[in-house]
Structures are given as structure tokens and as C-alpha cells.
């Protein structure tokens, strides 16, 4: 995967994959990118993440399901969907 997105830091792609596969809350940068909040993403980015943002965005666009990214509401719904329903 890193050959296809050479500028995307591996730890960021790993975080995205854990979010998709296990519905785990990612860190601030990844959450902002997935939520389509690029101002917050730039604020939270370290040097490598900022430099790799183009490839990170391409990865999200082409490699992960669209229901789990695009807005804060979609990100929250993706994470919360994995939590067991409580019966009252």
C-alpha cells in the first residue's frame, strides 16, 4: 500500500485502517481529515502528515468505504455503530 501512496506516513495509514476495521477513534489529525475538516487537519498535522496530506486524501478516497468518512457525523456514526446496543 505504501508504494501506491508513498508520501502518506505509515502510522497514519495504520490509524485509518484501525478506524475502518475496528471502528476505533483515531487521533485528532486523522479524525479531522476523515471529517473533511482540513483547517483542523492542518492545525493538528505534524511535518510528515502535512507533507503527505495529498496521498492521505487519495488513500481515503480510493481505499476505504465512503460511509465512514466525509463529515464529523459520518465519523461518529461509524465509530458508534460498533458499540453494542443496550437493552433496557
C-alpha positions in Angstrom: 0.0 0.0 0.0 2.8 2.4 0.7 4.1 2.1 -2.9 0.8 3.5 -4.1 0.8 6.3 -1.5 4.5 7.0 -0.9 4.1 10.3 0.9 1.5 9.1 3.3 3.1 8.3 6.7 2.7 4.6 7.5 1.5 5.3 11.0 -1.3 7.5 9.6 -2.5 4.8 7.2 -2.3 2.3 10.1 -4.5 4.6 12.2 -7.0 4.9 9.3 -7.1 1.1 8.9 -7.7 0.5 12.6 -10.5 3.1 12.5 -12.1 1.3 9.5 -11.6 -2.3 10.6 -12.1 -2.0 14.3 -14.1 1.3 14.5 -11.6 2.8 16.9 -11.5 6.5 17.5 -8.4 7.9 15.7 -6.3 10.8 16.8 -7.1 14.5 16.1 -5.4 14.7 12.7 -6.9 11.6 11.3 -10.3 12.5 12.7 -10.2 15.9 11.2 -9.1 14.5 7.8 -11.9 11.9 7.8 -14.4 14.6 8.9 -13.4 16.7 5.9 -12.2 19.5 8.3 -9.0 20.4 6.5 -8.4 23.5 8.7 -8.3 21.4 11.8 -6.2 18.8 10.0 -3.5 21.3 9.1 -3.6 22.6 12.7 -3.1 19.1 14.1 -0.6 17.8 11.4 3.0 17.1 12.2 5.5 17.8 9.4 5.3 14.3 7.8 1.5 14.3 7.9 1.2 17.7 6.4 3.7 16.7 3.6 1.8 13.5 3.0 -1.7 15.0 3.1 -2.3 14.6 -0.7 -1.6 10.9 -0.5 -3.6 10.5 2.7 -6.6 12.1 1.0 -6.1 9.8 -2.1 -5.9 6.8 0.2 -9.2 7.8 1.9 -10.9 8.4 -1.4 -9.9 5.2 -3.1 -9.2 2.7 -0.4 -11.8 3.0 2.4 -15.6 2.8 2.4 -17.4 6.1 1.8 -19.9 5.6 4.7 -17.0 6.1 7.2 -15.7 9.5 6.0 -16.8 12.9 4.7 -18.2 14.6 7.7 -18.0 14.6 11.5 -21.4 13.0 11.7 -20.3 10.1 9.4 -17.2 9.5 11.5 -19.2 9.5 14.8 -21.8 7.2 13.3 -19.1 4.8 12.0 -17.5 4.6 15.5 -20.8 4.3 17.4 -22.2 1.7 15.1 -19.8 -0.9 16.6 -21.0 -0.4 20.1 -23.4 -3.0 21.4 -27.0 -1.9 21.8 -28.1 -1.8 25.4 -31.4 -3.3 26.1 -33.5 -1.5 28.7 
